[in-house]
Amino acid sequence: MRGNQRLKRTSMFIDGFNLYHGMKAISGRAYLWLDLESLALSLIKPQQQVLISVLYFTAMIRDDPEALKRQDTYLSALEAFCPRVEVVRGTFQRRKIRCDSCQNRRVSYEERETDVSLAVRLVEGAANRDFDTAVLLSGDSDFVPAVAAAKRLHPSLRVVAVFPPKRVSDALRRVADANFVLGRARISQNQLPFSVHSPRGPLLRPDHWN
């Protein structure tokens, strides 16, 4: 670092389900035991930036006890192993959908709160000058207004859009200062240990994800 130049404070905002579906699209369940802090550190330039936080936005699975157990194990492992990761939990809202052709009804779930929470935290952090660079890991174009608002409130803010596999957004690409696609190699190289020590005991990578 030269002279009075300081390291740029970097925060990463992760759209959990967008990332999950992108990873499943290219590698199934192979790399779902993802170390988000290690991943974030691999995306920044240590001689220029310092990682101050990783915010992971997700919703808790409903009506599938085994999947919920795996999700809870993973989130607990993140919280135990990654001190800079904050898990922000949303919910799924139950609703009934009617088929137009056969008129049958089925139960579906709609993710609630997570996208709004991410957008609010991004804009709030920009307004407070909490970070100099925001890394947005998502391919959801719904975040374009939040990115634009953050940059208006913090004109020197640099926003980097990182797209999960198969989740590229041209709209996000246009509003961001830089963008790239998260590759399979980087995902595979940033995995949690098979066993993570936690206050509730060892947390093991679910067998279902092998």
C-alpha positions as CSV (number, residue, x, y, z in Angstrom):
1,M,0.0,0.0,0.0
2,R,1.5,3.4,-1.0
3,G,1.3,6.6,0.9
4,N,-2.0,7.2,2.5
5,Q,-3.9,4.8,0.2
6,R,-6.2,2.6,2.3
7,L,-7.6,-0.7,1.6
8,K,-11.1,-0.6,0.1
9,R,-13.8,-2.1,2.4
10,T,-15.7,-4.8,0.6
11,S,-19.0,-6.4,1.5
12,M,-20.5,-9.3,-0.4
13,F,-24.3,-9.8,-0.8
14,I,-25.4,-13.4,-1.8
15,D,-28.8,-14.3,-3.2
16,G,-28.8,-17.8,-1.7
17,F,-31.4,-19.6,-3.9
18,N,-30.1,-18.0,-7.1
19,L,-26.7,-19.3,-6.2
20,Y,-28.1,-22.7,-5.2
21,H,-29.9,-23.3,-8.4
22,G,-26.9,-22.1,-10.5
23,M,-24.6,-24.6,-8.7
24,K,-27.1,-27.4,-9.1
25,A,-27.4,-26.7,-12.8
26,I,-23.7,-27.4,-13.5
27,S,-22.7,-29.9,-10.7
28,G,-25.8,-31.2,-9.0
29,R,-25.2,-31.5,-5.2
30,A,-21.4,-31.9,-5.4
31,Y,-20.4,-28.5,-4.1
32,L,-23.3,-27.3,-2.0
33,W,-21.0,-27.4,1.1
34,L,-19.7,-24.1,0.0
35,D,-17.4,-21.9,2.2
36,L,-18.8,-18.5,1.5
37,E,-16.1,-16.5,3.3
38,S,-13.4,-18.3,1.5
39,L,-15.2,-17.8,-1.8
40,A,-15.6,-14.1,-1.1
41,L,-11.9,-13.8,-0.2
42,S,-11.0,-15.5,-3.5
43,L,-12.9,-12.8,-5.4
44,I,-11.1,-9.7,-4.1
45,K,-7.6,-8.3,-4.5
46,P,-6.0,-8.5,-1.0
47,Q,-3.5,-5.8,-1.8
48,Q,-6.3,-3.4,-2.6
49,Q,-9.4,-4.6,-0.6
50,V,-10.3,-5.9,2.8
51,L,-13.4,-8.1,3.2
52,I,-15.6,-6.8,6.0
53,S,-18.8,-8.9,5.7
54,V,-20.6,-11.6,3.7
55,L,-24.4,-11.4,3.9
56,Y,-26.1,-14.6,2.8
57,F,-29.8,-14.3,2.2
58,T,-31.9,-17.5,2.1
59,A,-35.3,-18.9,3.1
60,M,-36.0,-21.9,5.3
61,I,-37.4,-24.9,3.4
62,R,-40.9,-26.1,4.2
63,D,-42.6,-29.5,4.1
64,D,-39.4,-31.5,3.6
65,P,-37.9,-32.3,7.0
66,E,-34.8,-34.0,5.6
67,A,-34.0,-31.1,3.3
68,L,-34.6,-28.7,6.1
69,K,-32.2,-30.7,8.3
70,R,-29.5,-30.5,5.6
71,Q,-30.1,-26.7,5.2
72,D,-30.0,-26.1,8.9
73,T,-26.7,-28.1,9.2
74,Y,-25.2,-26.0,6.4
75,L,-26.3,-22.7,7.8
76,S,-25.0,-23.6,11.3
77,A,-21.7,-24.7,9.8
78,L,-21.3,-21.4,8.0
79,E,-22.1,-19.5,11.2
80,A,-19.6,-21.6,13.2
81,F,-16.7,-21.6,10.7
82,C,-17.0,-18.3,8.9
83,P,-16.9,-15.3,11.3
84,R,-17.6,-12.7,8.6
85,V,-20.7,-14.5,7.3
86,E,-24.1,-13.3,8.4
87,V,-27.0,-15.6,7.5
88,V,-30.2,-13.6,6.9
89,R,-33.2,-16.0,7.0
90,G,-36.4,-15.3,5.1
91,T,-39.5,-17.5,4.7
92,F,-41.6,-19.4,2.1
93,Q,-45.2,-18.4,1.9
94,R,-47.7,-21.2,1.2
95,R,-50.2,-20.6,-1.6
96,K,-52.5,-22.7,-3.7
97,I,-52.3,-22.7,-7.5
98,R,-55.1,-23.7,-9.8
99,C,-54.3,-25.4,-13.2
100,D,-56.1,-23.5,-16.0
101,S,-56.6,-26.6,-18.1
102,C,-57.7,-29.2,-15.5
103,Q,-58.8,-26.9,-12.7
104,N,-56.9,-29.0,-10.1
105,R,-55.3,-27.2,-7.2
106,R,-51.8,-27.8,-5.9
107,V,-49.8,-26.2,-3.1
108,S,-46.8,-24.1,-4.0
109,Y,-44.3,-22.0,-2.0
110,E,-43.1,-18.5,-2.8
111,E,-39.9,-17.2,-1.4
112,R,-40.6,-14.1,0.7
113,E,-38.5,-11.4,2.3
114,T,-35.1,-12.5,1.1
115,D,-34.8,-10.3,-2.0
116,V,-36.3,-7.4,-0.2
117,S,-33.9,-7.9,2.7
118,L,-30.9,-8.0,0.4
119,A,-32.0,-4.9,-1.5
120,V,-32.6,-3.0,1.8
121,R,-29.3,-4.0,3.3
122,L,-27.4,-3.0,0.1
123,V,-29.1,0.5,-0.1
124,E,-28.8,1.0,3.7
125,G,-25.1,0.1,3.7
126,A,-24.5,2.4,0.8
127,A,-26.3,5.3,2.5
128,N,-24.2,4.8,5.6
129,R,-20.9,4.4,3.7
130,D,-20.4,1.0,5.3
131,F,-18.3,-0.2,2.4
132,D,-16.5,1.0,-0.7
133,T,-17.2,-2.0,-2.9
134,A,-20.3,-4.2,-3.0
135,V,-20.1,-7.6,-4.6
136,L,-23.5,-8.9,-5.6
137,L,-23.7,-12.6,-6.2
138,S,-26.9,-13.0,-8.1
139,G,-28.2,-13.2,-11.6
140,D,-31.6,-11.7,-10.7
141,S,-32.4,-8.5,-12.6
142,D,-34.9,-7.5,-9.8
143,F,-31.9,-6.1,-8.0
144,V,-31.2,-3.5,-10.6
145,P,-33.2,-0.7,-8.9
146,A,-31.4,-1.4,-5.6
147,V,-28.0,-1.2,-7.2
148,A,-28.9,2.0,-9.0
149,A,-30.2,3.5,-5.7
150,A,-27.0,2.5,-3.8
151,K,-24.9,4.2,-6.4
152,R,-26.9,7.4,-6.3
153,L,-26.6,7.5,-2.5
154,H,-22.9,6.6,-2.6
155,P,-21.5,8.0,-5.9
156,S,-18.0,6.5,-5.4
157,L,-19.4,3.1,-4.6
158,R,-18.1,0.3,-6.9
159,V,-20.6,-2.6,-7.5
160,V,-19.3,-5.9,-8.9
161,A,-22.0,-8.3,-10.2
162,V,-20.9,-12.0,-9.9
163,F,-23.3,-14.3,-11.8
164,P,-23.9,-17.8,-10.5
165,P,-23.5,-20.5,-13.3
166,K,-26.3,-20.3,-15.8
167,R,-27.7,-17.1,-14.2
168,V,-26.4,-14.2,-16.2
169,S,-28.4,-10.9,-16.2
170,D,-27.8,-8.4,-19.0
171,A,-29.6,-5.8,-16.9
172,L,-27.3,-6.3,-13.9
173,R,-24.3,-6.3,-16.2
174,R,-25.3,-2.8,-17.5
175,V,-25.8,-1.2,-14.0
176,A,-22.7,-2.8,-12.4
177,D,-19.1,-1.4,-12.7
178,A,-17.7,-4.9,-13.4
179,N,-19.1,-8.4,-13.8
180,F,-18.1,-12.0,-14.3
181,V,-19.5,-15.5,-14.1
182,L,-18.7,-17.7,-11.1
183,G,-16.9,-20.7,-12.5
184,R,-17.1,-24.3,-11.4
185,A,-13.4,-24.4,-10.4
186,R,-13.7,-21.5,-8.0
187,I,-16.8,-23.2,-6.4
188,S,-15.0,-26.5,-6.0
189,Q,-11.9,-25.0,-4.5
190,N,-13.8,-23.2,-1.7
191,Q,-15.5,-25.9,0.3
192,L,-16.0,-26.2,4.0
193,P,-14.1,-28.9,5.9
194,F,-16.0,-32.2,5.9
195,S,-16.6,-31.7,9.7
196,V,-17.1,-28.3,11.3
197,H,-16.8,-27.8,15.0
198,S,-19.7,-25.9,16.5
199,P,-21.2,-25.3,20.0
200,R,-23.8,-28.0,19.2
201,G,-21.0,-30.5,18.3
202,P,-19.5,-31.6,14.9
203,L,-21.5,-30.6,11.9
204,L,-20.9,-33.0,9.0
205,R,-21.4,-32.5,5.3
206,P,-24.7,-34.3,4.5
207,D,-24.3,-37.6,2.8
208,H,-27.0,-36.5,0.3
209,W,-24.5,-33.9,-1.0
210,N,-21.8,-36.4,-1.8
